[in-house]
């Protein structure tokens, strides 16, 4: 797949996924003084607000809206639940529908103090640790731009990969991922900026296996943003049909990467994320054309779309 | 066969010869008079005059690094004929501008009254019209002949992994021409009658020449002779045939041995003469006696003219297995001209390591020219050959053999002219029509490996001389303290990928 096609795919996916988050921007006004905003679980008060307070709705559970808390609380929580009956919509945007699993959660809309059934308790509490698998596709540009343009024809290429992600309630993320790049170019020699094609094919495969630790530093309902960093190993293989094994390259290099991303929950068990990654793999290209150009870093600047499954 | 001492010619006898009327006829091109009054007419206009043959004998006898009485002169730009003539008045014989022979902007001046070319050059350099003047240097071939026993052991090509290099590029291509500036090679099946000294008298001798059976005539350009005559290129020595064999002897033809660039076109350029050319011309002039066995050499004027010729006639690679200890600016400029015209040049680094390890030219010039390489030699163990000059100016190494260390097994073997057929002290009736496997060693043998590699690389797509040099150096195997890496043809032809 060419880099252009990959980019197109990325844009199409973005166009399809972004409307799913549009409802999250609806706002309501509190209609009664001393209205309670509950923490998840409905055991603890998150805040108490008066009539006229404007709240941003980020979700709905049964007869409650999940809203952003107007004030930062001491526990650091950012959303809570307010009874639908105690607010009125401020605009024409569609309000979130009630989620079926929560239909039997509460008996009285503004009377959450009664004990909830045990199974409901479990259903309404966020999981302490989430475990998800993901696939990803993106477009990357090698730091050794001139080297890859000379040998492979382009420094920008599609990348595909996948991995597993473990998340905690407090926003920590741990991820193991593997990506793959492969393309075929021509062996060359470069002198004084002039490239001489030596007529032999060369196929390059780059597979970084990375371990990342990250943190969700911003969250609004189904939207969140995060950053991560980590280390890993790049499996580099360069082969030619006319080469003997000792002439092929099959090497491992240490790599370091940093990622920023934004995630959108599509359903309770499916989410998508958009990420930008910068990686460094120093000293990997010292002998080939990379050495001639003094471009020894096999690092990549990559943007990608991620599809995550799991809770 | 004769058993007489190698040098029967003394300067006294040369002096007598010069005093005869023959000296005058030597100076003319064409037929010369022999001692027994039987006329000998050269079948082709001669370039090697009798006077020059005598000068070369004198050079051999006195171990001079130049042709006595000859200088290469360059006048400053814009000098008129009148101005040039004024400058020539500085020379005792008062030569005329019309008598000068021109090679591009270089004038070859032969002075009959001052044999010391260093004096001549100094006199001319003092003239305001003269840009440069230097002796017409006489380079020597850089090979040592070996016992001509049969053998078929090209360890050199095996050591260079040539079979696998040929997997990538099988022997270059016919559109890549390699000019070999040497003693020539036989381009005709022909017999010429010369006159020679048989130990007791001067008489006719029929000398047969035959084309190398292991180098297809179809692959050989006519080439040119810049030193002996205007006839076909012929090898009266065997050095050029051997060197040419390493460059491009037929391969995969189930015959004899192999060469590096066995599909390339060969352009034989004769710039060196040996004992027999000198002997024949002396004898044709009536001189009785043998020339010194080391008479001859490679005059700079011939080498310079050949370099320009090769560059102007499409040669993409030049091999010069010759050298000496004196530099020539005119030859260096010719080499630069050839490189600028797109020709890669390989030059032997010289065999005098055990004789003081002097700097050898034009090899040392190559170190300052991107696109020309000075080539040292390694022996069978792929370590520095005992004779090969070293220094920072030696840029690369290739197999040259080392007979002193490994005996015949350490030689570079190619199909060549039988050495016993033309040994000056073994025969008076030489022949150059029989081919055997001949083992030689020297940087003369190393240089054509690099020239052959240059042809392979050109054919593979590296079409700039400087890039060929850089790629050969980049892929060479480090040889340690001697500084010159050993060529790795397979690696060079394989080129570079992203990381390897």
Interface residues (C-beta under 8 A of the other chain):
Chain A: X144 X147 X148 X151 X152 X185 X187 X188 X189 X190 X191 X192 X194 X196 X197 X198 X199 X200 X202 X204 X236 X238 X240 X242 X243 X244 X247 X248 X249 X251 X284 X285 X286 X287 X288 X289 X290 X292 X298
Chain B: X164 X167 X168 X460 X461 X462 X463 X464 X466 X467 X470 X471 X474 X493 X494 X495 X496 X497 X498 X499 X500
